[in-house]
Amino acid sequence: MGHLAFSNLLLGDICFSTHTHIYCAERIDEHSDSLMLYGSIFPDVAMAGIVSWNISRDMSKLCQLLNGTKLSPFAKGIMLHEEPHGIDRLVHGEEGYAYAEGAKLIPAVKQFFRADKDHSFIAHSFIEFAIEVLLYEKEKQLRRSMKSALTSGTRNAPAISEALSQCYGTSVFKSRIGIFLFNALTSFEYCADRLAHYWCAGYAATQHGAFLKPKDARTLLEDAKDIVQPTYEQFLEKVIADCKDKTKS
């Protein structure tokens, strides 16, 4: 992993919705175990440069390889992330919830980011962060579920790295390091103050060339929370029902 990629990983590419994925996976499959929950967040390992984001959006090839092995629950979790029947199908894209609700935040975003920046993308990111904070504050068991999932991911990292190598030709060593870094970043606590400082020091600077003071990042985050508060729970219920139907078909 190059120095620039490593720097971006540490400062700019933290997972936006790990707790949301865990929350939904536990409700889509009531018999989910820690390895399946780890699979539900794993496609975002692309942030570590192990695989491309295009691959991470549809890891069906890897899931087929793992069917019938001890990593079968891990593969099942992966399928609940985006494709073929995961929650990100309904979150991202121009018609996804994060972009639709993010449109309401764009006027505020424009106050802090230059005109040449992708205000829609930035706003959608704040919407995802807002849901993370709300879930983290309300659903206390998510912290235990996340810890259990990451412990399982670390324990199974050797086998996962071998499978990635076999499926995508990645370096086993690079995969092991990437998984370690991914697990470290996804243990990040999603309280509002920490997120505000994160945006100030990391994402805004490395990805969008903007310096946000913590109070400004906090303002945008609170605005995003106000936007999603009336609808995010109903949206997640819809997503969970849709994914349940897709897994049965």
Phi, psi and omega in degrees: 000125182290164182298319181295315180297321180296318180295317179296324179298315182289326189252332193235348190238033181296147179302138180271328197224038183296316180292327177296319178296317179297314181304312182289318182300320180296334182264335175290319179234103184292346179257020182298142175248179186296327180289322176294320178296322177296320177300327183292338177255349191297323181306335177288001174297347175304335178300336180272000177079011181289314176228166179283163176295328177298318177293318186296333182288337178213096181259034182302323180299317178294319181297321178297321179297325187270348179303132179084001178255178179293345178266013179303317178298324177299315179296321179298321178294319179304319183292346178267002182276301179222273177262145008271341183215049181259175188286333183294342176300329185257357180261315186267180181082164185299332181260001180287161184302315185296323178283321180296314179285329179296333179302330180287341183265347186304318179304321178289320179299321183296341179288338187243347183237142183300161184296334183276002180271158180278088184296327180296317180294316180298315180298319180297326178295318178295325177297316178297317178299320182298318178296320177302313181297315181298316178293318182298322181284326186269318187259085187297332182292343179301328181294319177292319180297318179296315180299317179296318180297314182293324176297317178295320178297318179295318181296325183262007183304319179301313181292322179295319180296320178296319180294320178298319179296316181294325185274320188239002178072022180281159176289129179299318180297314179299321180295318179299315179295316181298319178295320178300313180293318178302314181296323179295318182288326182280358172272002179302134180274132188264044172278153190299319182296318180293322178295320180299316179292324178299312181299320181297313188273335190240280192303309184299320183288310187282329184260336187227007174061030181237144175255116179254129172290148180308322182293329178287318177297320179296321178299313179297319180295317179294322176299317179296320178298318178298324181293314187273340185311316183287341191232347191293325181292318177296321178298315181295324176298319178297316179299313181299317179296318179298315181293324177299315179298319181294323181290335179279334186280000000 
